[in-house]
Every structure is written in C-alpha cells, then in structure tokens.
Amino acid sequence: MTDDPRRALADFLRTRRTRVRPQDVGLEPGPRRRVAGLRREELALLAGVSTDYYQRMEQGRDVRPSEQVLDAIARALNFSAEESRHLHSLAAAARTPPRPARSYPPEEVPASTLRLLHTTTSPALVVGRFLDVLAWNPLAGALLGAFTDLPWVERNLLALLLGPEADQACPERAASVAELTGMLRAQVAAEPGHPRAVELVGELAVRSDEFATLWARHDVQDTTRGRMRVCHRLVGELNLDWDAYPMPGASGPVLIVYTVEPGGPDDERLQLLAGLLDTAGAGA
C-alpha cells in the first residue's frame, strides 16, 4: 500500500485504462497491439487532454487535474458512479499538500447505539471504517461466531473471510471478499495515511495472496446493502439480507443489521438459533 496519493491516483488510472478494449469505446483495435486495453495516447484523445499531460498523471508526477478533466477521463473509461467518486477522491488527496502526521482517536460506539444494538431482535453489529467489528449483539455473535473469541485487533470482517475455514461457513466467500476489498479500498482513499489502514492492508497482503491480487486491481465498492448465505453448524443454511446504516455524527462506523423474510424457512432457522441462544444463556 502506497502512502503517496499521486502514486495511488496513477495506479488506479493505469489499471482502469488497461481493462478497456478499443472496440468498447468505438476505436479500431488495429494489428500488432503490444499493450492490454487502451494506449495512453488513445485515452488522452478520448478525454480531450494532451498525451503528455495524461502520461504525467500515470507517472505519479505533480499534476493537478481539474474537475472537468477528471470527468472527461471518467467518461472515456466508462466509469461507474463509484469509480468516478473514487477518482475525484484520489485527485483531491493528490492536490492536497503533505500534512504532518496527526493522531487518530479510536473509533467508539455511542452508548445509545449500544442500547439499540441489544434491543433489536435481528442479528446486528457495528463495523468501523476499515471493517473492524466494534460491537455486536448476542444473536450476531451466535450467527457469525468466529470473531467473538478473537483479540480486538483481529476482529475484522475481511480478515475473517480470508481465514482457512471461511469457505465452509460462507459459500459465497470469494464474492464477499471481493466486495469487502472494494469497500476497504474506498475507505482507505478517504484516509490514506491512517495507521489502522496501513497496518491492516499490509497484514492482509502478506497473509493472503487472494487479497493481494484483489487489492492490486483497485476495484472500489460503495455497498450499503446485500445478501449473505451462511451455513451454520447448528441450524443449517440461512439466507439473510443486510443493510448498513451510517452512525449519527462523524463518518466512520456503520450499523449493519441482518434480516430475513418473515414466515419462511430462514425465519424459522433464525428463531431456532435465537432459542438456542436463550437456552444456553439460561443454562449458564
């Protein structure tokens, strides 16, 4: 992971340019192409900027592209809304003069949110900006139990899905890992020098070739809802919807709540898990 925002911008542009085929943007491929995707001069032509200017952007040199230039490049590369936001975020960081190192306060969960967490009847947890699990209710612990016995620094959703036993519990693990990596990439772009981001990305890249490959792709995600399939050892398969709710106040932690369709087999299994949890609590 680079802490140079100009280098991050350059890497993102290069990975996106090499994925776009000439025919995708109305250009003739031509014979004997030696590069994947578009050439730099082709992209510069499509975006209406000089080849030298665009080349300096991909070289990580000190250029300060305007909003109009960024929008033109995003259109030329057929960016999604998420990719366009990410491009502008990286460029804004590249334009900002280096600042002295600053301290970052720990992420905290307000007492009111903790009360809400423990009054909801659905599995729910609070996740920090870099996917660290900060708090959870008992049903979420029973559903996703792997993280409850770990030291706090290891309670990270992405790290859990990269673990050796995650395939058994999460059949769509690979897709979830790709999605979470894209979400982490977007958050790191907003806080490129955050020590937790540097620590986490470094550890995951060393530990997991899968993560290192995904991270190098520079994909970004801004997902706020989705579906998750869990094969639970006690109650069987559960298909759940999840929604992420931003916390009031400063950006960062989000509340994630898992729900199921009422009256269906997933609802029955979730109620069974809640009943087992109540029984275990009463026995304890």
C-alpha positions in Angstrom: 0.0 0.0 0.0 1.4 3.4 -1.0 1.0 6.4 1.2 1.7 8.7 -1.8 -1.7 9.9 -3.1 -0.2 10.8 -6.5 1.0 7.2 -6.8 -2.4 5.9 -5.8 -4.1 8.0 -8.5 -1.6 6.8 -11.1 -2.1 3.1 -10.2 -5.9 3.5 -10.3 -5.8 5.1 -13.8 -3.4 2.6 -15.2 -5.4 -0.5 -14.0 -8.6 1.0 -15.4 -7.1 2.0 -18.8 -5.7 -1.5 -19.4 -9.1 -3.0 -18.9 -10.9 -1.0 -21.6 -10.7 -2.5 -25.1 -10.5 -0.1 -28.1 -13.7 -1.5 -29.5 -15.5 -0.8 -26.3 -15.1 2.9 -26.9 -15.5 3.0 -30.7 -11.9 2.6 -31.7 -10.5 0.1 -34.2 -8.2 -2.4 -32.4 -5.7 -2.4 -35.2 -2.9 -5.0 -35.7 0.1 -5.8 -33.5 -1.1 -4.2 -30.3 1.5 -4.7 -27.6 -0.4 -3.3 -24.7 -3.6 -4.5 -22.9 -6.5 -2.2 -23.2 -6.2 1.4 -24.4 -2.9 3.1 -25.2 -2.2 6.3 -23.2 -2.5 8.4 -26.4 -5.9 6.9 -27.2 -7.3 7.7 -23.8 -5.9 11.2 -23.9 -7.6 11.7 -27.3 -10.9 10.4 -26.0 -10.7 12.6 -22.8 -9.6 15.7 -24.8 -6.2 16.2 -22.9 -2.7 16.1 -24.2 -0.9 12.8 -24.2 2.0 14.4 -22.2 -0.4 15.6 -19.5 -2.1 12.3 -19.1 1.2 10.4 -19.1 2.4 12.6 -16.3 -0.7 11.7 -14.3 0.0 7.9 -14.8 3.6 8.5 -13.8 2.5 10.0 -10.4 4.0 13.4 -11.2 2.8 16.6 -9.7 -0.2 17.4 -11.8 -3.4 18.9 -10.6 -6.2 17.9 -12.9 -9.4 20.0 -12.8 -12.8 18.5 -12.1 -13.6 18.8 -15.8 -10.5 16.8 -16.8 -11.4 14.1 -14.2 -15.0 13.9 -15.5 -13.7 13.6 -19.1 -11.3 10.8 -18.1 -14.1 9.1 -16.2 -16.4 9.3 -19.3 -13.7 8.0 -21.6 -13.1 5.0 -19.3 -16.8 4.3 -18.8 -16.5 4.7 -15.1 -19.3 3.7 -12.8 -20.6 6.3 -10.3 -18.5 4.7 -7.5 -15.3 4.7 -9.7 -15.9 8.4 -10.6 -16.2 9.3 -6.9 -13.1 7.4 -6.1 -11.2 9.1 -8.9 -12.2 12.5 -7.6 -11.3 11.5 -4.1 -7.8 10.3 -5.1 -7.2 13.5 -7.1 -8.3 15.7 -4.2 -5.8 13.9 -2.0 -3.1 14.3 -4.6 -3.7 18.1 -4.8 -3.5 18.5 -1.0 -0.1 19.5 0.3 1.5 16.9 2.6 0.4 17.4 6.2 2.3 16.5 9.4 1.4 13.2 11.0 -1.6 13.5 13.3 -3.2 11.4 15.9 -6.4 9.4 15.2 -8.8 8.9 18.1 -10.1 5.3 18.4 -13.5 4.6 16.9 -16.1 4.5 19.6 -19.7 3.3 19.7 -22.1 5.6 21.5 -24.0 4.3 24.4 -27.3 5.0 22.7 -26.2 2.8 19.7 -25.2 0.0 22.1 -28.6 0.1 23.6 -30.2 0.0 20.2 -27.9 -2.9 19.2 -29.1 -5.0 22.2 -32.8 -4.2 21.9 -33.1 -5.3 18.2 -34.3 -8.9 17.7 -32.3 -9.2 14.5 -28.5 -10.0 14.3 -26.7 -6.6 14.3 -23.2 -5.3 14.6 -21.2 -2.1 14.4 -18.4 -2.0 11.9 -15.7 0.6 11.7 -14.5 2.5 8.6 -11.9 -0.2 7.9 -14.3 -3.2 8.5 -13.2 -3.8 12.1 -16.1 -5.2 14.2 -16.6 -2.8 17.1 -19.7 -4.2 18.8 -22.4 -6.8 18.2 -25.5 -8.2 19.9 -25.7 -11.8 21.1 -27.6 -13.1 18.0 -25.0 -11.7 15.7 -22.3 -13.4 17.8 -24.2 -16.7 17.5 -24.6 -16.2 13.7 -21.1 -15.2 12.9 -19.4 -16.5 16.0 -15.8 -16.7 14.7 -14.9 -13.2 15.7 -16.2 -13.2 19.3 -13.2 -15.0 20.8 -10.5 -13.1 18.9 -8.4 -10.2 20.2 -10.0 -6.9 19.2 -7.3 -6.1 16.6 -8.2 -9.3 14.7 -12.0 -8.7 14.7 -12.2 -7.6 11.1 -14.8 -8.8 8.6 -12.4 -9.1 5.7 -9.8 -10.9 7.8 -12.4 -13.4 8.9 -13.5 -14.2 5.4 -9.8 -14.7 4.4 -9.5 -17.4 7.1 -8.9 -21.1 6.4 -12.4 -22.2 7.5 -14.5 -19.4 5.9 -15.4 -21.4 2.8 -17.4 -23.9 4.9 -19.4 -21.2 6.7 -19.8 -18.8 3.8 -20.5 -20.5 0.4 -20.2 -17.1 -1.5 -17.0 -16.2 0.4 -14.9 -15.3 -2.7 -17.5 -12.8 -3.9 -17.9 -11.3 -0.4 -14.1 -10.9 -0.1 -14.0 -9.1 -3.4 -16.9 -6.8 -2.4 -15.3 -6.0 1.0 -11.9 -5.4 -0.5 -13.6 -2.8 -2.8 -15.3 -1.2 0.2 -11.9 -1.1 2.1 -10.2 0.5 -0.9 -12.8 3.3 -1.0 -12.3 4.0 2.7 -8.5 3.9 2.5 -8.7 6.6 -0.2 -10.6 8.8 2.1 -7.9 8.4 4.9 -4.8 7.3 3.1 -2.4 7.8 6.0 -4.5 6.3 8.7 -2.3 3.9 10.7 -5.0 1.3 11.0 -5.4 1.3 7.2 -1.7 0.9 6.7 -1.5 -1.9 9.3 -4.5 -3.8 8.0 -3.7 -3.7 4.3 -0.1 -4.7 5.0 -1.0 -7.6 7.2 -3.7 -8.9 4.8 -1.4 -8.6 1.7 1.3 -10.6 3.4 -1.1 -13.2 4.7 -3.3 -13.7 1.7 -2.4 -13.9 -2.0 -6.1 -13.6 -2.7 -6.3 -10.3 -1.0 -3.0 -9.0 -2.6 -4.4 -9.8 -6.1 -7.7 -8.1 -5.4 -6.1 -5.1 -3.8 -3.8 -4.6 -6.9 -7.0 -4.4 -9.1 -8.0 -1.1 -7.5 -11.7 -2.0 -7.6 -13.9 0.2 -5.5 -17.3 -0.5 -3.9 -19.8 1.7 -2.0 -22.2 -1.0 -1.0 -24.9 -0.3 1.6 -27.0 -3.5 1.3 -26.7 -7.0 0.1 -27.3 -10.7 0.7 -25.4 -13.3 2.7 -25.6 -17.0 2.8 -24.4 -18.8 6.0 -24.1 -22.5 6.6 -24.5 -22.6 10.4 -23.3 -25.7 12.2 -26.4 -25.8 14.5 -29.4 -24.7 12.4 -28.3 -25.2 8.8 -28.3 -22.8 5.9 -29.5 -19.2 6.4 -30.1 -16.7 3.6 -30.1 -13.1 5.0 -30.4 -9.6 3.7 -28.1 -7.0 5.3 -28.4 -3.2 5.4 -25.7 -0.7 6.6 -26.9 2.4 8.4 -24.4 5.3 8.9 -24.0 6.3 12.5 -25.2 9.8 13.5 -22.5 12.4 13.6 -19.0 11.9 12.2 -18.4 9.5 9.3 -16.9 6.1 10.1 -18.7 3.3 11.9 -21.9 1.9 10.5 -24.6 -0.3 12.0 -25.2 -3.5 10.0 -28.5 -5.3 10.5 -29.3 -8.8 9.1 -32.9 -9.7 8.4 -34.9 -12.5 6.8 -38.3 -12.8 5.1 -40.9 -13.4 7.9 -42.6 -16.7 8.0 -40.2 -18.6 5.7 -37.6 -21.3 6.4 -34.8 -18.8 7.0 -37.0 -17.1 9.6 -37.6 -20.4 11.3 -33.9 -21.2 11.4 -33.1 -17.8 12.8 -35.7 -18.1 15.5 -34.3 -21.6 16.3 -30.8 -20.1 16.7 -32.2 -17.3 18.9 -34.0 -20.0 21.0 -30.7 -22.0 21.4 -29.0 -18.8 22.5 -31.7 -18.2 25.1 -31.4 -21.7 26.4 -27.6 -21.5 26.6 -27.9 -18.2 28.4 -30.3 -19.6 30.9 -28.1 -22.7 31.5 -25.1 -20.5 32.0 
